[in-house]
Amino acid sequence: MSLDVYLTDGEGAEIYSANITHNLGAMAREAGIYMHLWRPDEISVTKASQLIEALQIGLADMVRRPSHYEQFNAPNGWGKYENFVPWIAKYLEACIANPDAIVGVWR
């Protein structure tokens, strides 16, 4: 199982999309960004600009404390810190580049 995130323009054209395993949910919770990534609709996030601050804060903490977050690596190897950090960074870059994009998820 996995999470698909995507950003679209006002007409529904895809601007950005990415996929990551659900096994990283606990790590995202620890970083305070689970709801922003997995359930933006439940916290009234509709635009990419609304994700930027939370993703910046969560990512900064993850980069600052890798050994803390590595303890949340999935035991089966599907869901690792080393893959999640760049994934978040790319998603954040897309949000910054497209602040008016509409946020969508498929979980």
N, C-alpha and C positions, 0 to 999 in steps of 0.2 A: 504494500500500500504506500501511496505517496501523496504529496501535496504539490499541486500545480498553482503557481501564482502567475498572474498576467496583468499587464497594463494595456488599456485600449484608448484610442482617441474618442472623441465625441460621436463618431459615426460607427464605432464598433470595430475599427481596424486595429489589429494587434500591433503594439509598439514593442512589447517585451514579454517574454514568458520564460519560466524556469520551473524545474521540477526537483524535489528533494524528498527523501524518505521521512515517513512519519516517526521513525525511530529517533529523530532529533527533537521531538516535542519536549522532552524533559529538559534538554539543554536550552531550548528556546524559553521555556518557563523560567529557568534559573536566571537567564539574561533579561527577563522582563519583556520579551517580545513575542511570546507565544500568540497572544490574542491578535497582535498586529499582523503576524504572518499567517496563522491558521484560521482566524475568525475575525477578520476586520469588520465584517458586516455586523457582528454582535457588539462592537464598540463604536459604531457609527462612522467608520472610516470608509470613505468613498473615493477620495482623491489621493494620488501619490504624495502630494505635499503633506498630507496628514500622517504619513508613515516616517517621514525623514527624521524628525527629532528622536523618536523612540528607537529607530534602527541605529542612528548614530550613537546613542547612549549605550544600547545593548552591545553593539559591535565593539565599541571602545573598551567596555568592561571585559569582553571576551578576549580581546587582543592583550589587554593588560594582565589577565590572569589565566593563561592557557592551561596550566596544570589543574586549576580548579575545574575548568570546564571539561577537560579531557576525562574526568571521572564519569561523565555522562555519556561517553562513547558507548554505542550499542555493543553488547557482548558478542553479537553475531558478526560484527564487522561492517554491518550495513547501517551507517550513520556515525560519522566521525567528525570531531572538531576540525580536523585539518581540511575537510571538505566543506563544512558548514560556514566557516569564517569567510572564505572567498565567495561563496554563494550569496551570503548576506551582503557583502561588499558590492557585488555586481548588481544586486537588486536595489540597494541604496543608490548607486550611481544612476541607475535607470530612473528612479524616483526623482532624484535631483535634476536630471536632464529633462524630465517630463512631469513637472509638478501638477499639471492640470489633467493628467491621464486618470482614467477611471480604473480603480483597483478591483480585481476579481480573483477568486480562488476556486479551486476544485479540490475537494478533499474526500 
